[in-house]
Amino acid sequence: MTKGLAQPVPTLEENIPYLVTFGAQSDKSWGDDDFCQVFFFAIPQTQVNPFFIRVYDPECSGEIDEPKGDYNTKTRYSVYGGKECLSHPDAKLTDPKGNFKSGNMLASKVFGSETKYEKQWYTFGPFNPTEGELKPEYGGYIFKFIIEGTSGDDGNLYKLFLSTKQDANIAVEGSNAFTYEYTFRMWDEASKVSHIYPYVDDKVISVKISNFDWDNDGIIRIVSVAKNGEKSKISKDNEWVNTVHNIVDSEKNTSLDIQFIKNKQAPAKNNNVVIYVTNQYGELLPFYVIPIGGIPKYNYSIGVKPKK
């Protein structure tokens, strides 16, 4: 597994401005299919000191967030660790159902429209690394961070950071973060391209890319070591679509680069998108914010045979 420094979530490499979670009474056509988002943080076993999870602009009000009339939304942020935090089957679903809150709750807080936290950081922790669920194949001790829109009908936009400090963003060396379903805000500027990086292990022979509420805002394409812009089907307003893409041997044990390229002539404003990827068995693939194996670069020589 690639070592790295957990940067802001989303990372600079993803070029995503904000994560977004809407209130429970929101209209799904605004771009959130289930009003819940789950991220997992992987803390390396070499990390012995406590760490913190920080949230930028956790409340729902002001300039960053997306109102529907007056702000009335409440958002709950919760941290889980311990047994089955990740390994429980319900923890890896696209919908928040069953025992998706598996594990031990370590911290929780509800935010409304408090201007005190407008464009400010709120810090959860400290947490001892060994309070997580030990899963070496995922990078160490795993902690689950659940964001739920518990009431209201506005969009809450925010960022996360995994830090060694309570009052500053100092990366945890060797850490990473991942999710199985990504709900995020697109840039308004047509020139900005966003990326997510699902990891393809050696058992994957095909992937199904599912996206929701893309609003026909340009194209979604795949770049990998063997693909140089294969397009995926795009969704209209308030609909799911999916496309199956075959995986060749050279793409196994690498990350894919799924690129979100906006409509240059008529870019959508305030476009919120949901996406997840499954393998041929219907199992969800993790999106790592720091792509495993690095950002994939197309290798022209792969699969190219000289003419006789």
C-alpha positions as CSV (number, residue, x, y, z in Angstrom):
1,M,0.0,0.0,0.0
2,T,1.3,3.4,-0.9
3,K,2.5,5.5,2.0
4,G,1.5,9.1,2.0
5,L,0.3,12.1,4.1
6,A,-3.4,12.4,4.7
7,Q,-4.2,15.8,3.3
8,P,-7.5,17.6,3.3
9,V,-10.5,15.4,2.4
10,P,-11.0,16.0,-0.5
11,T,-7.3,16.1,-1.4
12,L,-5.6,18.5,-3.8
13,E,-5.2,15.7,-6.3
14,E,-9.0,15.1,-6.3
15,N,-9.6,18.8,-7.0
16,I,-13.1,18.6,-5.4
17,P,-14.1,21.8,-3.7
18,Y,-16.4,20.3,-0.9
19,L,-18.1,17.2,0.3
20,V,-21.8,17.7,0.7
21,T,-24.6,16.3,2.8
22,F,-28.2,17.5,2.6
23,G,-30.8,17.6,5.4
24,A,-33.2,14.6,5.8
25,Q,-36.2,16.5,4.3
26,S,-34.3,17.6,1.2
27,D,-35.3,17.1,-2.4
28,K,-33.0,14.3,-3.8
29,S,-32.9,16.2,-7.2
30,W,-30.6,18.7,-5.5
31,G,-27.9,16.0,-5.7
32,D,-27.9,13.8,-2.5
33,D,-29.5,10.4,-2.8
34,D,-29.6,9.4,0.9
35,F,-28.5,12.4,3.1
36,C,-25.6,10.5,4.6
37,Q,-21.9,10.2,3.9
38,V,-19.4,7.7,5.4
39,F,-15.6,8.0,5.4
40,F,-13.0,5.7,6.8
41,F,-9.6,6.8,8.1
42,A,-6.7,4.4,8.1
43,I,-4.1,5.1,10.9
44,P,-0.8,3.2,10.4
45,Q,0.3,0.9,13.2
46,T,3.4,2.9,13.5
47,Q,1.3,5.9,14.8
48,V,1.5,5.8,18.6
49,N,0.4,9.3,19.4
50,P,-3.2,10.5,19.5
51,F,-4.8,12.1,16.5
52,F,-7.8,14.3,15.7
53,I,-10.5,14.5,13.0
54,R,-11.2,18.1,12.0
55,V,-14.2,19.5,10.1
56,Y,-14.1,22.7,8.1
57,D,-17.4,24.7,8.2
58,P,-19.4,22.0,10.0
59,E,-22.5,24.1,10.4
60,C,-25.1,24.8,7.7
61,S,-25.4,28.5,7.0
62,G,-23.5,31.4,5.4
63,E,-21.6,31.6,2.1
64,I,-20.4,28.1,1.6
65,D,-23.5,26.1,2.1
66,E,-26.6,25.7,-0.2
67,P,-29.9,27.1,1.2
68,K,-33.4,26.2,0.3
69,G,-35.2,29.2,1.7
70,D,-34.0,30.0,5.2
71,Y,-31.4,27.6,6.7
72,N,-33.0,25.0,8.9
73,T,-30.7,22.0,8.5
74,K,-29.0,20.0,11.3
75,T,-26.0,17.7,10.6
76,R,-24.7,15.0,12.9
77,Y,-21.0,14.1,12.8
78,S,-20.0,10.8,14.5
79,V,-16.8,8.9,15.0
80,Y,-16.7,5.1,15.4
81,G,-13.9,2.6,16.1
82,G,-13.6,-0.8,17.6
83,K,-14.7,-4.3,16.4
84,E,-16.7,-4.4,13.1
85,C,-16.3,-0.6,12.6
86,L,-15.4,-1.5,9.0
87,S,-15.7,-5.3,8.8
88,H,-19.5,-5.4,9.5
89,P,-21.2,-5.9,6.1
90,D,-23.6,-3.0,6.7
91,A,-20.7,-0.6,7.1
92,K,-19.9,-1.0,3.4
93,L,-23.3,-0.2,1.8
94,T,-24.3,2.6,-0.5
95,D,-27.4,3.3,1.7
96,P,-27.4,4.0,5.4
97,K,-29.4,1.0,6.6
98,G,-29.1,-1.9,9.0
99,N,-26.1,-1.7,11.3
100,F,-24.1,0.8,9.3
101,K,-23.2,2.5,12.6
102,S,-21.3,-0.7,13.7
103,G,-18.5,-0.4,16.1
104,N,-18.1,1.8,19.2
105,M,-19.2,5.4,19.1
106,L,-16.2,7.5,20.3
107,A,-17.6,11.0,19.7
108,S,-20.7,12.7,18.2
109,K,-21.9,16.3,17.7
110,V,-24.9,17.9,16.0
111,F,-24.5,21.3,14.2
112,G,-27.3,23.6,13.1
113,S,-26.8,27.1,11.7
114,E,-24.4,28.4,14.3
115,T,-22.4,31.3,12.7
116,K,-19.7,30.6,15.3
117,Y,-18.4,27.8,13.0
118,E,-18.8,29.6,9.7
119,K,-15.6,29.0,7.7
120,Q,-14.0,27.6,10.9
121,W,-12.6,24.3,12.0
122,Y,-14.2,22.1,14.6
123,T,-12.0,19.3,16.1
124,F,-13.0,15.8,17.3
125,G,-10.6,13.9,19.5
126,P,-8.1,13.1,20.7
127,F,-8.3,9.5,19.7
128,N,-5.9,6.7,20.5
129,P,-5.0,4.8,17.3
130,T,-5.7,1.4,19.0
131,E,-9.3,2.5,19.5
132,G,-9.9,1.7,15.8
133,E,-10.4,-1.7,14.2
134,L,-7.1,-3.3,13.2
135,K,-7.3,-4.1,9.4
136,P,-3.7,-4.2,8.1
137,E,-5.0,-4.8,4.5
138,Y,-6.7,-1.4,4.6
139,G,-3.7,0.4,6.1
140,G,-3.8,-0.1,9.9
141,Y,-6.4,0.9,12.5
142,I,-9.7,1.9,10.9
143,F,-12.0,4.7,12.2
144,K,-15.4,5.4,10.7
145,F,-16.7,9.0,10.3
146,I,-20.4,9.3,9.6
147,I,-22.1,12.6,8.4
148,E,-25.9,12.6,8.6
149,G,-28.3,15.3,7.6
150,T,-30.8,14.7,10.5
151,S,-33.3,17.4,9.6
152,G,-33.9,20.3,7.3
153,D,-33.7,20.7,3.5
154,D,-30.4,22.6,2.8
155,G,-27.1,21.4,1.6
156,N,-24.2,21.3,4.0
157,L,-20.8,21.7,2.3
158,Y,-17.6,20.9,4.4
159,K,-14.1,19.5,4.3
160,L,-12.2,17.1,6.6
161,F,-8.7,16.8,7.8
162,L,-6.9,14.0,9.8
163,S,-4.4,15.8,12.1
164,T,-1.8,15.2,14.8
165,K,-2.8,18.5,16.3
166,Q,-6.0,19.8,17.8
167,D,-5.7,23.4,16.6
168,A,-3.8,22.9,13.3
169,N,-3.8,20.7,10.2
170,I,-0.7,18.6,10.6
171,A,-0.9,15.3,8.6
172,V,-0.6,11.9,10.1
173,E,2.3,10.3,8.2
174,G,1.3,7.1,6.3
175,S,-2.4,7.6,6.8
176,N,-5.1,7.5,4.2
177,A,-8.9,7.9,3.9
178,F,-11.4,6.2,1.8
179,T,-15.2,5.9,1.1
180,Y,-17.4,3.6,-0.9
181,E,-19.9,6.2,-2.1
182,Y,-18.8,9.7,-2.7
183,T,-21.2,12.7,-2.6
184,F,-19.5,15.9,-3.5
185,R,-19.9,19.4,-5.0
186,M,-18.5,20.1,-8.5
187,W,-16.7,23.3,-9.3
188,D,-18.8,26.0,-11.1
189,E,-15.8,26.9,-13.4
190,A,-15.9,24.9,-16.6
191,S,-12.1,24.6,-16.7
192,K,-11.9,22.6,-13.4
193,V,-11.6,18.8,-13.6
194,S,-12.4,16.7,-10.5
195,H,-11.1,13.2,-9.9
196,I,-11.8,10.2,-7.8
197,Y,-9.5,7.1,-7.6
198,P,-11.2,3.7,-7.0
199,Y,-8.7,0.9,-6.3
200,V,-8.8,-2.3,-8.5
201,D,-7.4,-5.4,-6.9
202,D,-6.3,-8.6,-8.7
203,K,-9.8,-10.2,-8.5
204,V,-11.6,-7.5,-10.5
205,I,-12.4,-8.3,-14.1
206,S,-15.0,-5.6,-14.7
207,V,-16.3,-2.5,-12.9
208,K,-19.7,-0.9,-12.9
209,I,-19.6,2.9,-12.5
210,S,-22.9,4.3,-11.1
211,N,-23.6,8.0,-10.9
212,F,-26.5,10.1,-9.7
213,D,-27.8,13.5,-10.7
214,W,-24.9,14.5,-12.9
215,D,-27.3,17.0,-14.6
216,N,-25.7,16.3,-18.1
217,D,-22.8,18.5,-16.9
218,G,-20.2,17.4,-19.4
219,I,-18.6,14.0,-19.5
220,I,-17.2,11.3,-17.1
221,R,-14.2,9.5,-18.4
222,I,-11.7,6.9,-17.2
223,V,-8.0,7.1,-17.4
224,S,-5.8,4.2,-16.3
225,V,-2.5,2.6,-17.3
226,A,-4.4,1.0,-20.2
227,K,-7.2,3.4,-20.9
228,N,-6.9,7.0,-22.2
229,G,-10.3,8.5,-21.9
230,E,-13.0,5.7,-22.0
231,K,-16.3,7.4,-21.4
232,S,-18.9,6.4,-18.8
233,K,-22.6,7.0,-19.2
234,I,-23.8,10.2,-17.5
235,S,-27.0,10.8,-15.5
236,K,-29.6,13.5,-15.9
237,D,-31.4,15.3,-13.1
238,N,-32.5,13.1,-10.2
239,E,-31.6,9.8,-11.9
240,W,-29.1,6.9,-11.6
241,V,-27.2,5.5,-14.5
242,N,-24.4,2.9,-14.8
243,T,-21.9,1.7,-17.2
244,V,-19.8,-1.5,-17.2
245,H,-16.1,-1.3,-18.1
246,N,-13.9,-4.3,-18.5
247,I,-10.6,-4.5,-16.6
248,V,-7.5,-5.8,-18.3
249,D,-4.6,-7.5,-16.5
250,S,-2.4,-4.4,-16.5
251,E,-5.1,-2.4,-14.6
252,K,-5.2,-4.9,-11.7
253,N,-3.6,-3.7,-8.5
254,T,-3.8,-0.1,-9.6
255,S,-6.1,2.8,-9.2
256,L,-8.4,4.2,-11.9
257,D,-8.7,7.9,-12.5
258,I,-12.4,8.8,-12.9
259,Q,-12.5,12.3,-14.3
260,F,-15.5,14.7,-14.1
261,I,-15.2,17.2,-17.0
262,K,-17.8,19.9,-17.1
263,N,-19.8,21.2,-20.0
264,K,-17.7,24.0,-21.5
265,Q,-20.6,25.7,-23.2
266,A,-23.2,25.6,-20.4
267,P,-21.6,24.4,-17.1
268,A,-24.1,23.6,-14.4
269,K,-24.0,25.7,-11.2
270,N,-24.1,24.2,-7.7
271,N,-23.9,20.7,-9.2
272,N,-23.8,18.0,-6.5
273,V,-23.0,14.4,-7.6
274,V,-23.1,10.9,-6.1
275,I,-20.9,8.1,-7.4
276,Y,-20.0,4.5,-6.5
277,V,-18.2,1.7,-8.3
278,T,-18.7,-2.1,-7.9
279,N,-16.9,-5.1,-9.3
280,Q,-18.4,-8.1,-11.2
281,Y,-19.8,-9.5,-7.9
282,G,-21.5,-6.3,-7.0
283,E,-19.0,-5.6,-4.3
284,L,-18.2,-1.9,-3.7
285,L,-14.7,-0.7,-4.5
286,P,-13.0,1.9,-2.1
287,F,-12.1,5.4,-3.3
288,Y,-8.8,6.3,-1.6
289,V,-8.2,10.1,-1.4
290,I,-4.5,9.3,-1.9
291,P,-4.7,6.8,-4.8
292,I,-3.0,3.4,-4.1
293,G,-0.1,3.1,-6.4
294,G,-0.2,6.8,-7.3
295,I,-2.2,8.6,-9.9
296,P,-2.5,6.3,-12.9
297,K,-0.8,7.4,-16.1
298,Y,-1.8,6.0,-19.5
299,N,1.0,3.7,-20.9
300,Y,0.6,3.7,-24.7
301,S,2.9,0.7,-25.0
302,I,0.5,-1.6,-23.0
303,G,-1.5,-3.7,-25.4
304,V,0.0,-2.1,-28.5
305,K,1.5,-4.7,-30.9
306,P,3.8,-3.9,-33.8
307,K,2.5,-4.6,-37.3
308,K,4.1,-7.5,-39.1
